[in-house]
Structure formats: structure tokens, C-alpha cells
Amino acid sequence: MNRFPSYLFSCLLLVGFINTTANGQTYIGGIVDNHAGVHSLLLNPANTVGSKMRWDINLFSASAFVGSDYLSVDLRNLESFSNGFQIKSRGDNPSNHNNFFGNADILGPSALFNLDQKNSFAFTTRARAFFNITNLGGDLYELVNLDYNGKTNFNVTMEDASGLVHAWAEIGATYGRLIMANDTHALNGGVTLKYLVGAGSTYGSSQLLNAQFDSESNLLTTSGILNYGYTSGFDSDHITFSDIKSGFGADIGLAYEFKEQNVNTYYYPYKFKLGVSVMDIGAINYGGTNQSTYATDGSIDISQFDYKNLEEILEDNFSSSQVTGKTKMRLPTSVQFFADYNINGKFFVSAQGAVSVKSNAEIPVNKLINSFTLTPRFEKRWISIYSPLSVRQYDSRVAWGIGLRTGPVLFGSGSVLTNLLSNNSKSTDAYVVVKVPLYK
């Protein structure tokens, strides 16, 4: 079983896309909209209260996000999530600690119902996948992922390298309530309880790993200890839910509104709105996890990467010890915040941020990349146009995108304009939504 593609030996000599996401990289720019409906709870479950939807039924939504601080990527690289995360491009200025990340988020049949002005409910189904690699040597990535002919000699030392692929599904129930309201202020609260269905994971880590390449002999000489594990039956190239494990999770949030008096309550629901939430609390426990520790002291003929997968390379070249045990795979817990300013009832500007509460020292760990997004938008009942500007961890450039909501369809990207204007974008994303909305 191909649990990891061969090229990811570079990621599993440390370890081993289609945001936020986790939530900070999911449907970028489109979920602060007052007409976002069920999608607004992906940012904050308190947003289910006071939306402009009597009810909102999601038929299908998909969002993908992938990036690196080493490779240049664009929208074409999103398909890498379905073929082993391979991005066949050369980076610039490789270091000993390059990072790679990606997530895919599919929202299945889901519905939001506003019962009255104080109470709202939502039901969601969702499938997600995360891909994180930290502190990988860029030269090593290129050697294994690209044509190694002509690759010059290098020597990289990687500290605290780790990586993971994890896929799971969620069934969620959300309750939102108006906690307090008067002519000027309103406070909403919301909570989502989630039943988690784990498809599985592959992960790896090394506190210290050295890799040296000799171009004359085509030998890669390595040293250090590599820890590598995978859950029972998991195949990263063909993710299924045939051998599932369960767990529980939760999201919780608050949203505050400051309202102006003597204005149209539909077009001016608030002057400004603030929200904070803690998303993706919880974990999935996997039993029967295969865990191996490899002493990677030795040399490998690079040609092996042409016809062997990662597990074969490790088993054929290094001594190891194996155990079978339990692994707790924690969700990518994050703190999300947003602020939305109503300029004149049609034009708004929002600020949205996501901060991971996980650290690289937690192994294995699903980890959201930190981000901040500023989004001006034009919003009316049947249409919204918005153009998010984002600053993302590991990317020194500002990502610029555009999105459109027109009745039952929403599509966009938080980076498409940057991808079109620049050949050096470090992240890319795209999403599409098809729903059945009933506005108030």
C-alpha cells in the first residue's frame, strides 16, 4: 500500500493541496458576508444568529489551499492534492527549514435555520484533509521531487523536522442565540458540536537529520533518527473511510454588534461587528497505529526513487524497530477573529485573522498557518463582490484575490490576482459553492 509517494522521502526523512484552512484558509473573503448563511459558521458559530437568511441549504462546496515558503505555486498546483501533493517546480534560496502546507475542505449537504430573531440552528457535513511539513531542506526536496540529473552537491542539516497528512470527516450541529440586545448593542453566542470520523494519517519527525548529496556518485548520505508512523489501512493517494475511527470536537464563538439608531434595519444591520471564536477543539484516537524508528545512517543510490515507494526505501536501506500502538490526532485548533465595518449599507470592509494555538513541538499535529485578511466588499441581497488582501505565514508577499456571490452560487480565490500578476506567489487557493438560499 502506497501510504506516501516516493518523492516524499524528503518529507519523511523528516516526515515523510487543496483554506485556514482550517478555517483561516477556507472560502477566503466570502464567509464574513451577511448572506453567507451556513458558511458563516466556518468562521464563528455565533454568525448563525442575525444572518439575512430565513434558511440556507448547502448542496456542495469545495475549497482548496496549498503553499510553501520555498516553491512558487499557482492555481494549477491545486490538483497536487489529488496526486500525492507533488508540485514539480524549482524554488529559490533553499534553506534547512523550508515549510510546505495545504488543506482541502468539502462541505456536503448542510442547512441553517433561523427560527426567530433569537435562535438559530445549523446542521453540517464536512470532509477535510490537512498536509503540513516543517523544517525540510529545500535542496533535499528538489533532489527527490525533481529530475536529479544536474543537481549540484549539497549538505543540509534539519532540526525539529516533522510532517503529516491527515484526513477526516465531521458531522456537526450548531446552536446560536442572541444573548443580549438593545437599540445600540447586541451580543450573539454560538457553539458547534462535532462527531469526527477519521480516515487516517501518515506522519513523521526527526529532532536532527543530516543529508548530503554527491552528484558524481549519485549517492545521498544520511544520518539521524527518523520516527515514522501511519494509521491502519491509510493510503494518502487514495483516501477512503473504509477503516474509520471516531472522536469529538467543538467550535465556540461570540459576536458583538454596534448598531446605529433610526436607520433601515435590513440594509444597516450594524455599524460595526466584532467576533472571536475558538475553532477545531478536539481529537481523533487511532488504534493499531504502526510506528517505526529508523536509524538513517547510510547511503542511498538516488535511482531508487524512480521505482520504489518511501516504505520500501526505508526498509531496504536502514535498520529499524517497530511497535503498534495508539495515536491521538488533534484537530488544527485556532483562535479566529473578525471585524466588519458597514460604510453605507452596500459597501463594507472586513478584517479577519487566524492564529494557530498548536506548536510544531506537538507531534503529530495538524497546524493552521497564521493569516490576516482585509476584504472590501459590495453586498446586496442577491449579489456580493469582494476582493481579499491577505498576509500569510511563510509568504512575504501579499495575496490578492476576488470573489463573487450571485444568488445560489459563490466562487472565488484569495490569491488568483496575485497568481496572474506574479510568477513568485508562495500560496494559492480556490473555492466554489452551490446552495439554495431563502433570504428574509
C-alpha positions as CSV (number, residue, x, y, z in Angstrom):
1,M,0.0,0.0,0.0
2,N,1.4,3.4,-1.0
3,R,1.0,5.3,2.2
4,F,3.2,8.1,0.9
5,P,4.6,8.8,-2.6
6,S,8.3,8.1,-3.1
7,Y,9.2,11.7,-3.6
8,L,8.0,12.4,-0.1
9,F,11.0,10.6,1.2
10,S,12.4,14.1,1.5
11,C,9.3,14.9,3.6
12,L,9.8,11.7,5.7
13,L,13.4,12.0,6.0
14,L,11.7,14.4,8.1
15,V,8.3,13.0,7.6
16,G,7.6,11.7,5.2
17,F,-3.1,20.7,-1.6
18,I,-6.5,21.5,-1.7
19,N,-8.3,27.3,3.3
20,T,-7.1,28.4,7.2
21,T,-7.8,26.0,6.1
22,A,-8.6,25.0,8.6
23,N,-10.9,27.8,8.8
24,G,-8.5,30.7,8.3
25,Q,-7.8,29.3,4.8
26,T,-11.3,28.3,3.9
27,Y,-13.6,30.2,1.4
28,I,-11.3,33.3,1.8
29,G,-13.2,36.6,1.8
30,G,-16.7,35.0,1.4
31,I,-17.7,34.0,4.9
32,V,-18.0,37.4,6.6
33,D,-20.8,38.3,4.2
34,N,-24.2,38.8,5.9
35,H,-25.6,36.5,3.3
36,A,-23.0,33.7,3.7
37,G,-25.6,31.6,5.6
38,V,-24.3,28.2,6.7
39,H,-20.8,29.1,5.5
40,S,-20.5,31.8,8.1
41,L,-20.3,29.3,10.9
42,L,-17.0,28.1,9.5
43,L,-15.6,31.3,10.9
44,N,-17.7,31.7,14.0
45,P,-20.8,29.7,15.1
46,A,-22.2,32.9,16.6
47,N,-22.7,34.1,13.0
48,T,-25.7,31.9,12.6
49,V,-27.7,34.4,14.6
50,G,-28.9,37.5,12.8
51,S,-27.9,36.5,9.3
52,K,-30.0,37.6,6.4
53,M,-31.2,34.0,5.7
54,R,-34.5,32.5,6.7
55,W,-32.8,29.3,5.8
56,D,-29.8,28.3,3.8
57,I,-29.2,24.8,2.3
58,N,-25.7,24.0,1.0
59,L,-25.7,21.4,-1.8
60,F,-21.9,21.2,-2.4
61,S,-18.9,23.4,-1.6
62,A,-15.2,22.8,-2.1
63,S,-12.2,24.9,-1.0
64,A,-8.5,24.1,-1.5
65,F,-5.4,25.8,-0.3
66,V,-1.7,25.0,-0.9
67,G,1.5,26.8,-0.3
68,S,5.2,26.9,0.6
69,D,7.9,29.4,1.7
70,Y,10.2,27.8,-0.9
71,L,8.2,26.9,-4.1
72,S,6.3,29.3,-6.4
73,V,2.7,28.0,-6.9
74,D,-0.4,29.0,-8.7
75,L,-3.9,27.6,-9.3
76,R,-2.6,24.8,-11.4
77,N,-0.9,23.3,-8.3
78,L,-4.2,22.8,-6.5
79,E,-4.5,19.4,-8.3
80,S,-1.4,18.3,-6.4
81,F,-3.6,17.5,-3.5
82,S,-5.1,14.6,-5.5
83,N,-1.9,13.2,-7.0
84,G,0.3,12.9,-3.9
85,F,0.9,16.6,-3.2
86,Q,3.6,16.8,-5.9
87,I,4.5,20.3,-7.0
88,K,7.1,19.9,-9.7
89,S,8.7,23.4,-9.7
90,R,12.0,24.7,-8.5
91,G,12.3,27.0,-5.5
92,D,14.6,29.8,-4.7
93,N,17.1,30.3,-1.9
94,P,16.7,26.8,-0.3
95,S,17.3,26.7,3.4
96,N,17.5,23.9,6.1
97,H,14.0,24.8,7.3
98,N,11.5,25.2,4.4
99,N,7.8,24.6,5.0
100,F,5.0,23.2,2.9
101,F,1.3,23.2,3.7
102,G,-2.1,22.5,2.2
103,N,-5.7,21.7,3.1
104,A,-8.9,20.6,1.3
105,D,-12.3,21.4,2.7
106,I,-15.5,19.9,1.3
107,L,-18.9,21.0,2.8
108,G,-21.5,18.5,2.0
109,P,-25.3,18.7,2.5
110,S,-25.8,21.2,5.2
111,A,-28.5,23.6,6.4
112,L,-29.1,26.7,8.6
113,F,-32.4,27.7,10.0
114,N,-33.2,31.0,11.7
115,L,-36.1,30.0,14.0
116,D,-36.7,33.6,15.2
117,Q,-34.7,36.7,16.0
118,K,-33.0,35.0,18.9
119,N,-32.4,31.3,18.0
120,S,-30.7,29.7,15.1
121,F,-29.7,26.1,14.3
122,A,-27.5,24.5,11.7
123,F,-26.5,21.0,10.6
124,T,-23.4,20.4,8.6
125,T,-21.5,17.5,7.0
126,R,-17.9,18.1,6.0
127,A,-14.8,16.3,4.8
128,R,-11.3,17.7,5.3
129,A,-7.7,16.9,4.7
130,F,-4.5,18.6,6.0
131,F,-0.9,18.5,4.8
132,N,1.9,20.0,6.9
133,I,5.7,19.8,6.5
134,T,8.0,21.9,8.6
135,N,11.8,22.4,8.6
136,L,12.6,20.5,5.4
137,G,15.7,21.3,3.5
138,G,14.8,22.8,0.1
139,D,17.7,21.1,-1.7
140,L,16.6,17.7,-0.4
141,Y,13.0,18.4,-1.7
142,E,14.3,19.2,-5.2
143,L,16.6,16.2,-5.3
144,V,13.8,13.7,-4.7
145,N,10.9,15.5,-6.2
146,L,12.5,16.7,-9.5
147,D,14.9,15.3,-12.1
148,Y,18.1,14.9,-10.1
149,N,20.3,15.0,-13.2
150,G,22.5,18.1,-13.0
151,K,21.7,18.6,-9.3
152,T,24.8,20.0,-7.6
153,N,26.3,18.8,-4.3
154,F,24.7,19.9,-1.1
155,N,24.7,19.3,2.7
156,V,21.6,20.1,4.8
157,T,21.0,19.8,8.5
158,M,17.4,19.8,9.6
159,E,16.4,20.3,13.2
160,D,12.9,19.5,14.5
161,A,11.6,18.4,11.1
162,S,8.1,17.0,11.0
163,G,5.3,16.3,8.7
164,L,1.8,14.8,8.4
165,V,-1.1,14.0,6.2
166,H,-4.4,13.6,7.9
167,A,-8.0,13.2,6.5
168,W,-11.2,13.2,8.4
169,A,-14.9,14.0,8.2
170,E,-17.3,15.8,10.5
171,I,-21.0,15.8,11.3
172,G,-21.8,19.0,13.2
173,A,-24.8,20.5,15.0
174,T,-24.7,24.3,15.7
175,Y,-26.9,26.3,18.0
176,G,-26.7,30.1,18.0
177,R,-28.6,32.5,20.3
178,L,-29.0,36.2,20.8
179,I,-27.6,36.7,24.3
180,M,-28.3,40.4,24.8
181,A,-29.8,43.2,22.6
182,N,-30.9,46.8,22.8
183,D,-31.1,49.8,20.4
184,T,-27.4,50.1,20.3
185,H,-25.7,46.8,21.2
186,A,-26.2,43.1,20.5
187,L,-24.2,40.1,21.6
188,N,-24.6,36.7,20.0
189,G,-23.2,33.3,21.0
190,G,-22.8,30.0,19.3
191,V,-21.4,26.5,19.7
192,T,-20.9,23.7,17.2
193,L,-20.6,20.1,18.5
194,K,-19.0,17.7,16.0
195,Y,-18.8,14.0,15.6
196,L,-15.4,13.2,14.0
197,V,-14.8,10.4,11.6
198,G,-11.1,9.7,11.0
199,A,-10.0,8.3,7.6
200,G,-6.3,8.1,8.8
201,S,-2.9,9.7,8.8
202,T,0.7,9.4,7.9
203,Y,3.3,11.3,10.0
204,G,6.9,11.5,10.8
205,S,9.5,13.5,12.7
206,S,13.2,13.9,13.5
207,Q,14.9,16.0,16.0
208,L,18.1,16.1,14.0
209,L,18.7,14.8,10.5
210,N,21.5,15.4,8.1
211,A,21.5,14.7,4.3
212,Q,24.5,15.1,2.0
213,F,24.4,14.6,-1.8
214,D,27.3,13.7,-4.0
215,S,26.5,14.4,-7.7
216,E,29.4,12.3,-9.0
217,S,28.3,9.1,-7.4
218,N,24.5,10.0,-7.2
219,L,24.6,8.9,-3.5
220,L,22.5,10.5,-0.8
221,T,24.2,10.0,2.6
222,T,22.1,10.5,5.6
223,S,22.4,10.3,9.4
224,G,20.0,10.8,12.3
225,I,16.9,9.2,13.8
226,L,13.6,9.2,11.9
227,N,10.2,8.4,13.5
228,Y,7.6,7.3,11.0
229,G,4.0,6.2,11.6
230,Y,0.8,5.5,9.8
231,T,-2.7,4.5,10.9
232,S,-4.1,1.2,9.9
233,G,-5.1,0.9,6.3
234,F,-4.3,4.6,5.4
235,D,-3.3,5.4,1.8
236,S,-2.6,9.0,1.1
237,D,-3.0,8.6,-2.7
238,H,-6.5,7.0,-2.3
239,I,-8.1,8.3,0.9
240,T,-11.2,6.3,1.9
241,F,-13.3,5.9,5.0
242,S,-13.2,2.1,5.0
243,D,-11.5,1.8,8.3
244,I,-12.7,4.7,10.3
245,K,-12.0,5.9,13.9
246,S,-14.2,8.4,15.8
247,G,-13.7,11.3,18.0
248,F,-15.5,14.5,19.2
249,G,-14.8,18.2,18.5
250,A,-16.3,21.6,19.1
251,D,-16.3,25.3,17.9
252,I,-17.4,28.1,20.2
253,G,-17.7,31.8,19.5
254,L,-19.1,35.2,20.4
255,A,-20.1,38.1,18.1
256,Y,-20.8,41.7,19.1
257,E,-22.7,44.3,17.1
258,F,-22.8,48.1,17.5
259,K,-26.0,49.5,15.8
260,E,-26.9,52.9,14.8
261,Q,-30.4,54.2,15.5
262,N,-33.0,55.4,13.1
263,V,-31.7,53.5,10.0
264,N,-33.1,50.8,7.8
265,T,-32.5,47.6,9.8
266,Y,-32.2,45.4,6.7
267,Y,-29.5,47.3,4.9
268,Y,-27.8,48.6,8.0
269,P,-27.8,45.6,10.4
270,Y,-24.9,47.2,12.3
271,K,-22.3,49.9,12.0
272,F,-19.6,47.5,13.0
273,K,-19.4,43.9,14.1
274,L,-16.7,42.1,16.1
275,G,-16.3,38.4,16.6
276,V,-13.9,35.9,18.3
277,S,-14.0,32.1,18.2
278,V,-12.0,29.0,19.1
279,M,-12.3,26.6,16.3
280,D,-11.5,22.9,15.9
281,I,-11.3,21.8,19.5
282,G,-10.9,18.0,19.8
283,A,-9.1,15.0,18.6
284,I,-9.4,11.5,17.0
285,N,-7.9,8.5,18.6
286,Y,-6.4,5.9,16.2
287,G,-5.7,2.4,17.5
288,G,-3.5,0.0,15.6
289,T,-1.0,2.7,14.5
290,N,2.2,1.3,13.0
291,Q,5.1,3.2,14.4
292,S,8.7,2.8,13.3
293,T,12.0,4.3,14.3
294,Y,14.7,4.3,11.7
295,A,18.5,4.8,12.2
296,T,19.2,6.6,8.9
297,D,23.0,6.2,9.0
298,G,23.9,5.1,5.4
299,S,23.9,6.0,1.7
300,I,21.2,5.6,-0.9
301,D,21.5,5.4,-4.7
302,I,19.2,8.2,-5.9
303,S,17.9,6.0,-8.7
304,Q,15.9,4.0,-6.1
305,F,13.4,6.9,-6.0
306,D,12.4,6.1,-9.6
307,Y,10.9,2.6,-8.8
308,K,10.4,2.4,-5.0
309,N,8.0,4.0,-2.6
310,L,9.0,5.5,0.6
311,E,8.4,2.5,2.8
312,E,10.4,0.2,0.5
313,I,13.4,2.7,0.6
314,L,13.4,2.9,4.3
315,E,13.0,-0.9,4.8
316,D,15.7,-1.7,2.2
317,N,18.3,0.7,3.4
318,F,18.0,1.3,7.2
319,S,17.7,-0.7,10.4
320,S,14.5,-0.1,12.4
321,S,12.4,-1.0,15.3
322,Q,8.6,-1.2,15.1
323,V,5.7,-1.1,17.6
324,T,1.9,-1.0,17.2
325,G,0.1,1.4,19.5
326,K,-2.3,4.3,19.8
327,T,-2.1,7.8,18.3
328,K,-4.1,10.8,19.2
329,M,-4.5,13.1,16.2
330,R,-5.6,16.6,17.4
331,L,-7.5,18.9,15.2
332,P,-5.9,22.2,14.0
333,T,-7.2,24.3,16.9
334,S,-7.1,28.0,16.2
335,V,-8.3,31.3,17.5
336,Q,-10.3,33.2,14.8
337,F,-11.3,36.8,15.0
338,F,-13.0,39.3,12.6
339,A,-14.2,42.9,12.4
340,D,-16.7,44.1,9.8
341,Y,-17.4,47.8,9.2
342,N,-20.5,49.0,7.5
343,I,-19.7,52.0,5.3
344,N,-23.1,52.8,3.9
345,G,-25.2,49.6,3.8
346,K,-23.8,48.4,0.5
347,F,-20.1,48.8,0.9
348,F,-18.3,47.0,3.8
349,V,-14.7,46.3,4.8
350,S,-13.8,43.4,7.0
351,A,-10.6,42.3,8.8
352,Q,-10.2,38.6,9.5
353,G,-7.4,36.8,11.3
354,A,-6.5,33.2,12.3
355,V,-3.8,32.2,14.8
356,S,-2.9,28.6,15.5
357,V,-2.7,27.5,19.1
358,K,-0.7,24.4,18.1
359,S,3.1,24.3,18.1
360,N,5.5,22.3,15.9
361,A,6.6,20.5,19.1
362,E,3.3,18.7,19.3
363,I,3.9,15.6,17.2
364,P,1.9,14.6,15.3
365,V,0.0,17.8,14.9
366,N,-2.4,19.4,12.4
367,K,-1.5,23.0,12.3
368,L,-3.1,26.0,10.7
369,I,-0.9,28.6,9.2
370,N,-1.4,32.1,10.7
371,S,-3.0,34.6,8.4
372,F,-4.6,38.1,8.3
373,T,-7.1,39.2,5.6
374,L,-8.5,42.6,4.7
375,T,-11.6,42.5,2.5
376,P,-13.6,45.3,0.9
377,R,-16.9,44.2,-0.5
378,F,-20.1,45.3,-2.2
379,E,-23.0,43.5,-0.8
380,K,-26.7,43.3,-1.6
381,R,-29.3,40.6,-1.2
382,W,-28.6,38.6,-4.4
383,I,-25.1,39.6,-5.1
384,S,-21.7,40.3,-3.4
385,I,-18.4,41.2,-4.9
386,Y,-15.3,41.2,-2.8
387,S,-11.5,41.4,-3.1
388,P,-9.5,40.0,-0.2
389,L,-5.9,41.0,0.6
390,S,-4.1,38.5,2.8
391,V,-0.8,38.3,4.6
392,R,0.0,34.6,5.3
393,Q,2.7,32.9,7.4
394,Y,5.7,31.7,5.3
395,D,4.8,34.1,2.5
396,S,6.4,37.6,2.4
397,R,4.1,38.7,-0.4
398,V,0.5,40.0,-0.1
399,A,-2.0,37.6,-1.7
400,W,-4.7,39.4,-3.7
401,G,-7.9,37.7,-4.9
402,I,-11.5,38.2,-5.9
403,G,-14.8,36.5,-5.3
404,L,-18.5,36.7,-6.4
405,R,-21.7,35.6,-4.8
406,T,-24.7,35.6,-7.1
407,G,-27.8,34.0,-5.5
408,P,-27.1,30.3,-5.2
409,V,-23.5,30.3,-6.5
410,L,-20.4,31.6,-4.8
411,F,-16.9,31.2,-6.2
412,G,-13.6,32.9,-5.8
413,S,-10.0,32.8,-4.7
414,G,-8.0,34.7,-2.2
415,S,-4.9,34.7,-4.4
416,V,-5.9,34.5,-8.1
417,L,-4.9,38.0,-9.0
418,T,-1.5,37.6,-7.4
419,N,-1.1,34.3,-9.2
420,L,-1.9,36.0,-12.5
421,L,0.3,39.0,-11.9
422,S,3.4,37.3,-10.4
423,N,5.4,34.2,-11.1
424,N,6.6,34.1,-7.4
425,S,3.4,33.5,-5.5
426,K,4.0,31.2,-2.5
427,S,0.4,30.2,-1.9
428,T,-2.8,29.6,-3.9
429,D,-6.4,28.8,-3.2
430,A,-9.8,28.5,-4.9
431,Y,-13.4,27.6,-3.9
432,V,-16.8,27.1,-5.3
433,V,-20.2,26.9,-3.5
434,V,-23.7,25.8,-4.8
435,K,-26.6,26.3,-2.4
436,V,-30.3,27.0,-2.1
437,P,-30.8,30.3,-0.1
438,L,-34.0,31.8,1.2
439,Y,-33.5,35.4,2.2
440,K,-35.6,37.2,4.7
